[in-house]
Amino acid sequence: MSKDSGKGGEEGNAENRQRWGSHLEFLLAGVGLAVGTGNVWRFPYLAQKNGGGAFLIPYCIMLAVEGVPLFFMELALGQRLQQGSIKIWGRIRPYLKGIGLAQVVVSFSMTVYYPIVMTWCMYYFYLSFSNPLPWVSSECDEARADYECCMNDSAKHYYYVSALQTTTSIEVNGGFVPGVVICWVISWVLTYACLFKGPESLGKAAYFTATFPYLVLFCLFCRGVSLEGAGKGIAVLFTPDFHVLYDPNVWMDAAGQIFYSLSVGFGALICFASYNPIKNNCCKDATFISLVNCGTSVFSGIVVYSILGFREVTTGIKVSDVEGGPGLAFIAYTTAVAEMPLPQLWAAAFFFMMVTLALNSEFGTVEACVTPLRDFKIFAKMRREVLCLIVCCVMFLIGLPMCCKNGLYVFNLWDNYSVTIPLLCVGLLECIGVMWIYGTPRFLKDVEYMTGAAPHKYWIICWKWVSPCLLVIVLLSSMIKKMIIPEVYEAFVGCEAHPMDPEIPGTPNWNQKIAFVWWAQCFAALMVIAPVMWMPIFIFWKWNEKYTPIPYLQGMIDQGMVVEEKPFCPARQMEKLRAMFGSGGQENGHANGHQNGNNGLVIANTNTSSGDQNSVSKV
């Protein structure tokens, strides 16, 4: 990590900006942010549900016209203005600051509930060292009244009854689950440990957390494809049904998966890019990270469905009989791994991989909350370690109810309503704010200077027209769908032979759709309104406020107003050159520019009415 020293800047910004230690650290952190648990348990389920191999057609189209362009735009914006999301939008126009606030609130909501996924995976990682595994049928207790249910599907029974101790309704709290609470504490300790030093600690952690999942996936792939029935499972995943392409819901699922899996709209990409030097090819970075993310989804699908094919051979459960989300990891996968040789090894490897995937996404999103706060004077003087600790403690306490026995329902409530619609609104206004308000010519010039080449017309068309139109379509479809479909959740009621509640009959799949109670519906509406409301509020409040236009970057460099540095120049060398050339410029006493070609450093001196001054800044 390095820091830019000096003062000045476009608007007198004198802050010292932290830097990634190397370009590799940034790429690993970006991959870690984008690749999460959804790549393992959501994409394979969507692909199998939406026509198998045919789903890859809308998926790749949405990646090309929505995913990569928006990813590129956010990286370019953060790298250009070198600040957190709130200040960046306030500098473009004061009335756009609401976009930054919305991003922080969405990120806050995400980081409140997402760690419970890491918590469950951590708990199952601990259980994976048991011999025999606790979710196998041989561990069913004959003395229990629901023994028949356990023998029918031991993995599902253990997940609901023993691991999470799930109640039959969101209204029934049931108290805390001790094992889950302990893992919840550990998950937040790990998150803080990766974050408290900013890019310095985050970048170093990414060397492990971003690479280890691929090592485990490769090992699982080698084992999975060698199992009996693996080909049958993979065939179910990729056998195309092209008739589904006429279903608009398939295209909506593809657009939604691309948008959310790339972490666009949270502000985390802007924060990560703000720690880059201004001369960096963010176009290549965006393309690389996006392709790695989507390639990981496909590769994960092959791994998971090869193992599900083995499950069908050994247990008779159909490959297509699988739930999306946590059910795929904690029920389908655990059922299959119990039949494999050395089941403890493969279970532990899988759930440790899931922990690292969740941790990657978690500390990236927490960073999207911390960085904008540090751009404000009230928090700028506070030590980063203290601010980060306060933010983590607040999120820890708010999310603690998900460790109760009704925590699965609380998690589903947060997951379904806290980010979906707000992110789409943020993405739409981002496109409008950058291309139509900040200005297309200005933004294109910035990108040209940062990357060394003018953006292709393809990017311009996507940024100005295609991506906003797609976001409007997906947003309207999502809103209409939520208004038409009743607000319900899947409540665990038990099997038909032994229901969990005598007053509620069991079902074949052990779940029953129940309408949310009034307070849950009000909370869901609040989670949607809380981030979205800041955008119209600031538009009406700050519409006529005066502002200082952001000058063209190349023009500032031509006038000697900024320091141009080689990407990822080592910190000590950079500071030494700044000090050497800065002092030399003051001794010369006239407008002069010093350049070191080996390090890409340009320090320009400009005359002012009060005398000669050395201007050293980062933009």
N, C-alpha and C positions, 0 to 999 in steps of 0.2 A: 504493500500500500504506500501511496505517496500523497502529499498534500501540495496544493498550489499555494504559493505564498505571494504576498504582495497585495496591493490594494488598487482599487479602481474598478474597472468593469463597465458594462454598458450603462448602468444606472448607479454607479458608486457602490456596487456590491463589494464588500471587503471581506467576505467570509472565506475561510480556507476549506476547500472542497476535498474530501477524501477521494482516493483513487484506488482502482483495482491494482493488485500487485502485478498482473500481467493480463494480456488479452485472453489467455487460456482460462484464467479464473472467471472472467466475465462470461465466456461461452459456457463454462460448466455451470455457473450459477443460473444463467439463462435457460439452459437445458433442464436443470433441476426444477426451476420455477414452472416451466411449461409441462414437463412430464410428471404426472402424479398418479394417484391410485385410480383415477378415472380411465387412464389409458389401459389399465389391466382389467377392470371390472365393468366399465361402462361401454367402451367401444366394441368389444367382442359381442356383448349382448345386443347392442344396436345393430351390428352387422348381421348377426344371425336372425334377428327379428325382421329386418328390413331388406330381405332378398339376398342375403349372403354376399357373394361376389359382386352382385349388381349394385350393392350399397356403395362400393368403392367409386362408382362413377359420380354420383352427386357429392360424395365426400371429397374427391380430388378436385372437382370443379369449385366447390366452396372454399377449399384450401387456396386455390389459385386466385380467386376473385374477391375473397373476403378475408381469409386468415392471414396470408403473407402480407398483403398491402397494409392492413391495419397494424400488424406487428411492426412492419418497417416504419410506418408513420410515427408510432409511439417511440420507437428507439431514436429516430431522427429528432423528434421534438425534445426529448430529454437530453440528448447529446448536444443539441444546439444551444439550449438555454441554461443547462447546467444547474438545475434546481429541482425541488420537489414539485409534485403535481399542482398543489394549491397556488404556489407563487408563479409557476409557469403560466397558468391560465389567467392569473391576475395581471401579468405583464402584457399578455396579448391584448386583452381588454379587461377592465375592472369587472364588467358584468359577466364575464366568463369564469370568474373565480368559483362560481357554484359548481362547475364541472369538477374542479379539483376537490372541493369538499365532498361532492357525491362519490368520487373515487375513494376517498379516505373512509367514508361511512360504509361503502360496500366492502372494502378491504377489511374494515373492523368487523363487520358482520361475518365475513368469511372466516376470519381468524378466531372468532368465538366458537364456532361449531365444528370447523374442520379438524381440530386436534383430537376430537373424540374418535375419529377414524384411526388415527395413529395410536390412540389409547387402546382400542379394541385389538388392533394388530399386535401391539406390544404385549397385551394380556395373552393372546393366543401364542405368541412367540414363547412366552414363559411356559405355557401349558404344553408346548411341543416337546419339552424335555421329559415329559411323563412317560412311563412305560408300564402298561400300554397307554396309548393316547386316550384321553378321557372321553372322546366323542365316539369311540367304537362301540358296537353293539354289546360286546362282552362286558362293558362297564355299566350296562343298564341294571338298575337295582330292582330285584324281583319283589322287594317289599313295598315298592311304590305303587300307588294306584294306577299311575299312568305307564306302567311297565310295558304294556302292549304298544303304546304310542312310541316309546323309546325304541323298542325292537323294530318297529316299522321304519323309522328314520332317525337313527341315533344322533347323527350330526346336527340335524335340525332341532331335535329335542334338546341337545346339550347347548346349542346356541341360544335358544329362547329361555329355557328353564334353568339351566345351571350357570352359564357364563354371564348373561345379561339379566337373568331373573325377571324377565319382562312381565309387566302387568297386562291386564286385558283392556286397559283404556288409558288415554292420556290424562284423564281426571284422577286416576289412582296413582299417587306418587310412589308409595312402597318403600321409601327410604333409600339410602345410598347402598351401592354394591361395593364392598370394601376393596376387592381386587381391582375394580375399574378405577376407583378413586386413587389408589396408589399409582397406577399407571398414568393417570391424568396428571399427577404431580410430576412424575418423571418426564413426561412428554414436554411439559412447559419448562422444566429445568434444562432439557436438551435444547429447546428452542432459544432460550435466553443465552445459553452458552455459545450458540452459533451466531448470535446477533449482536452481543453487547459491544463489540469493537467495530461494528459496521462492515464495510467491504473487507477489512483486514481479516476478521474472524470468519465472515461469511464466505469469502473467497477460498480460504484455506479449508473450511469444512466441505466445500463443494468438490474438492479433489476426491473425497471419499463418498459423500452422499450422492453425487451425480454419476459416479462410475460404478459403484458396487452393484446397483440394481441390474446393470447390463451383464455383469459377471454372473449373477444369479440367474437371470433370464436365459443366458446362454447355456448354463448347466441344466436348467429345467428343460430347455429345448432339446438338448442332447438326450436327456432321460425320457422326455415325453414322446418324442418321435420314435423311440425304440420300443415303446410299449405296445402290446397287442390292442388293436382297435384304434390306434392313433390316426391312421388314414381316414377312418370313418368319421372321426370327430372333426378333422380338418375339412373333409368334404362337406359336412353340414355347414361349416362356417363360410366356405367360399363358393359352394354351388349356386350359380346365379339364377335368380328369378326376375327376369327383366320386366315382367308385368307390374312389379311394384313401383317402377319408375313413373308410372302414371298417377301414383298416389302422392299428393302434395305433402302429406305428413312425413314421408321418407325424406324429402328435400329439407323440410323443417328440422328433422332430427339431425341431418348431416350438417346444416348450417349452425345449429345450436352446439353440436359436439365440437366443431372447429373453433367456434368463437370462445367457448368456455375452456377448452383444453389448452389453448394457447395463452390463457391468462390475460387476454386483451381487455382493457377497460378498468382494471383494478388500480392502475397507477404504478404498479410494481415495475413494469417495463420502463416507464419514464424514470423512476428512481434509479434503477440499475444503470440505465444509459447515462444518467447525469454524472456517474462516477467514471465515465470514459473520457479520455482526452477528446478534444473537439475534432481532431483530424483522425477519423476512424471510419472504415467502410461499414456503416451500419446496414447497408443493403445486403451485403454478403452475410452479415451476422443474422439478420432476420430470416433470410432464405435458409441458411444452414440450420438454425434452431427449429424453425417450423417443420422442415423436412425430417429432422431427427425425431421431433415429437410425433409426427404422423407415422413415420416408419416404426417407432416404438409401439404404437397402437396396433399396427398390423402384426408385428412380431409377437406381441403379447397375446393377441388372439390365437395365433398358431400354437403357442405354448399351452394356453388354457384349454383350447378345444382338443388338442391331442390327448391331454390328460382326461378330459370329459369323455372322449371316445373309449379310453381304457375303463372308465367308470361304468359305461354301458355294458361292456363285455363282462365285467366282474359282478356287477350288482343288478343289471337289467334296467337301470334308470336311463331313459332316453337322453341323448345328447341335447336335444332341443328343450328338454324339461329343466330349464334353469332360469333363475330369477336374475334380474339385473341388479347392480349395486352390491351392497354388502353380502347379499345372499349368495352371489357367485363365489366370493372368497371364503366366507365362513361356513357355508353349507356344501355347495357343489364341490369345491376344491378339497375340503377336508374329508368328504366322503371318498373321493378318489384316492387321495394320498394315503388313507388308512389301508388301502389294498396293495400299496406298493412295498417292495422290499426297502428296509431302512426308512420306515415312515417318519420317524422323529427327525431324521436329517432333512428330508425334503419339506416337511412342515415348517421346521425352524428356518430353513433357507428362504422359503416363500414369505413367511410373515416378517422376517427381518428385512427382506427386500421391500415389503409394503411399508414398514416403518420408515425406511430411508426415503422412499418416494413421498410419503406424507410429510416428512420433516422438511424435505426440499421445498415443497410448495408452501408449507406453513411459514418458514422463516422469510421466504421471499415476500409473502403477502403482509407479514408483520412489518417488514422493512418499508412497505408502501404506506404504512401508517406513521412510522417513526420519522422517516426522512422529511415529509412535509412539515411536521411539527418543529423540527430543528431549523427550518427556514424562517421561523417567527422569532422575534426578539425575545419574547417571554421565555422561550425554551432554548434559545441559541447559547445562552451562558450556562445552561445546565449541562453537567457532564452526560455524555451519551449513555454511559452505563446506568446512570440513575434514571434517565428518561425511559430507556428501554425496559428497565425493571418495573417502573410504574405502569407502563403500557401492558406489559405481560401479566402483571398482577391483576389489573382491572379485567383483562380478557379471561384470565383464569377463573375469577370469581363469577363473572357473568355466565360462563359456560359450565360451571360446576353442576347445575341441575341436570345436565345430560348424563351425569354419573349415577343418577337415581334409576330405579327400576322401570320408570316410564321414559327413560332417557332416549330410547330408540325413536319414540314418537316425537319428542321434542327435537331431536336431530332431523327427522324427516320434515318437520315444520320449517325449521331454519333452511334446510337444503332446498326445499321447493319454492320458497317465497323471498328469501333475503337477497338473492343475487340475480335471478333470471331477468326480470323486467328492468330493474335498475341498470344492469350492465348494458342491455340493448339501448336504453336511453342515452347512457354515457357515450357509447360507441358512435351513435348517430350524431350527437352534438360535437363530438371530437372531430368528425369529418367536416362538419359545417364550420366549426371554429377555426380549423387549420387552413382549409382550402378556400373558404369564402370570406373569412373575417381577417385572419392573419395575412392571407393573400397567397394565391397560387404562385405568382412570379417570385415573391420574396422567399417562400418555402423551397421552391425549386432551386433558387440560387444558393440557399443555405445547404441543401443536400449536395449540390454540385461541388461546393467548396469542401464539405466534410468528406465526401467519398471520392472526389477526384474525377467524377464524370456526371454529366447531366442525366437526370432521371429519364428513363424511357417513357414514351407516350402511354405505354400500357399502365404504368403506375398512376399517371395523371388521370386517365380514364377511370380506373378503379377508385381512386381517392375521391374524385369529384362526383361521379355518377353511379357506378355499379355498386360499390360497397354501401353507400347511403341508401340506395333503393332496396337492396337486399335486407338491410337492417330494419327498414320501415316495414317490409313484408313480414319478416320474422317477428317483429315487435307486435304488429297488429294481430298476427295469427296467435301468438302467445296470449295476448290479452283476451281475444275472443274465446280461446280454448278455456281459459281460467274462468270466464264468465258463464260459459255454457256447461262445463263439467262441474258437478257438485264438489264442494270442498270436503273431501273424505280422506281417510288414511287407512292403511292396512293394519288392523288390530290383531294381535295374537290371541286366538280363542282356544287353541288346542285341537287335537284330533277328534274324529267322530266318536271313537270308543271311550274317550275320557276328556271331556271339555274342561278347560281351566276354571270356568265359572259355571255352576249348575244352571244359572239362568240364561246363559248364552250357549247355544248348541255349537259343537265343533264342526269343522268343515274338512273336506278332503285335502286342501292345501294348508290347513291349520290357521288360516287368516280370514278375516272378514272385514269388508269395507264399512267403516263407521264414519258418520258425519262429525266434523270438528265441532266442539262446543263453541259457544258464542265468544268466550274470551280468547280462544285459540284463533278464531277467524279475525277478531279485532287485532290480535298481535301480528298475524300474517299481513293484514293491511298496513299496520304501522311499519313493518319491516320494508314494505315496498315504498311507502311514502317518505320514510326518514331520509334516504339518500336522494330521491328524485326531487324533493321539494326545494332543495337548495338552488337548483338551476333556475327555475322561474323566479324565486325570491331575489336572487342577485341580478337577474335581467331587469326586473322592475326597479330594484333599489339603486343599482349602479349604472343605469343606462346612460345618463347624461354626465357622468363623472368624467372629468378631464384626465387624460393619460399621456404619457410620453411614448410616442411610437418607437418600436424596436428598430434600430437602423439595420441596413443590410450588412451582413457579416463581412463580405469581401470588401465593401467600402470602408469599414472600420479598420481592417487590416491595412488597406492601402494608405490610410491616413495615420498609421502608426499608433492606433488606439489599443491594440491587444498584443498579447504574446502568442506566438505560434509555436507549438511544441510538437516534437515527433511523438507519435502514439506510444504510450506506455514507457516514456523515458524514465529510467530509474530515479527514485526519489532523491537520493543524496547527490547524484550527478546533476539533476535538474536544479536543485536549490543552490548548489555551488556555482553553476553557470549564471543563474539569476543574480546572485550576489556579486559575482565578478563583473559581469557586464553592466549591472545596475550602477555600481560605484564608478565604473569607468565612464559611463555616460554622463554622470553628474560632474566629473572632473573636466570633461570636454567643454561644457558650458554652452553648447549650441545643439541645434537639431541634428541628431545623428542616429543611425541605426546600426546595430551590431548583430552579426549573424554567425552562428556556428553550424556549418553544414552537416557535420557528423551527428549532431544531436537534434537537428531540426528546430533549434531555438532561435526565435527572432525577438529582440527587445528593441522597441522603438521609443525614442525620446521626442517629445513635442514641446514647443515653446508656448508659454502662456503669458498673459499680460503682466503677471507678477514675477516673471523670471523663468529660468530654465527649470524644467521639471522632468523627472523620470517617470514614465508611465508604464507600469507593469501590471497586467491584469490577465485574468482568464475569463473567457466568455462562455 
